[in-house]
Amino acid sequence: KKQDRLHVITGSVPNPLSLPPGCAFRPRCPVKAPLSDTDVPALKAVGPEHLVACWQYG
């Protein structure tokens, strides 16, 4: 099975002991859905063994 290289995401990873309100990825997100300011998206399956927690996958 071929592994593709991961896309580098700019910014800093938040401290897991002091996460920001809403989506923890929001400060690094290029889209920033309005809901991400206050709500954490649920995990959703988008493929075999692939989960995503993102408002863009509604």
C-alpha positions in Angstrom: 0.0 0.0 0.0 1.5 3.3 -1.1 1.6 6.1 1.5 1.3 9.7 0.2 3.1 12.5 2.0 1.1 14.5 4.4 0.3 18.1 3.6 2.1 20.5 6.0 -0.3 22.7 7.9 1.0 26.1 9.0 0.6 27.4 12.5 1.1 25.9 16.0 -0.6 22.9 17.5 -2.7 24.0 20.5 -1.8 22.8 24.0 -4.1 19.8 24.6 -4.4 20.8 28.2 -5.8 24.2 27.3 -7.7 23.9 24.0 -9.4 27.0 22.6 -13.2 27.1 22.6 -14.9 25.4 19.6 -12.8 23.5 17.1 -9.2 23.1 18.3 -8.1 23.2 14.7 -9.8 26.6 14.0 -6.7 28.8 14.4 -4.9 26.7 11.7 -8.0 26.2 9.4 -8.0 28.0 6.0 -11.8 27.8 5.9 -13.0 28.6 9.5 -16.7 27.7 9.4 -18.7 30.0 11.7 -19.8 27.0 13.9 -16.1 26.3 14.7 -15.9 29.4 16.9 -18.2 27.8 19.5 -18.9 24.1 18.7 -16.7 21.1 18.3 -17.6 18.9 15.3 -18.3 15.2 15.8 -16.1 12.5 14.2 -17.5 11.2 10.9 -16.3 8.3 8.7 -15.1 9.5 5.3 -13.5 6.3 4.2 -12.2 3.0 5.4 -10.3 3.6 8.6 -10.5 7.4 8.0 -12.3 9.7 10.4 -12.7 13.5 10.2 -14.0 16.1 12.7 -14.8 19.1 10.5 -17.8 21.3 9.9 -17.0 21.2 6.1 -18.0 17.6 6.0 -21.4 18.5 7.6 
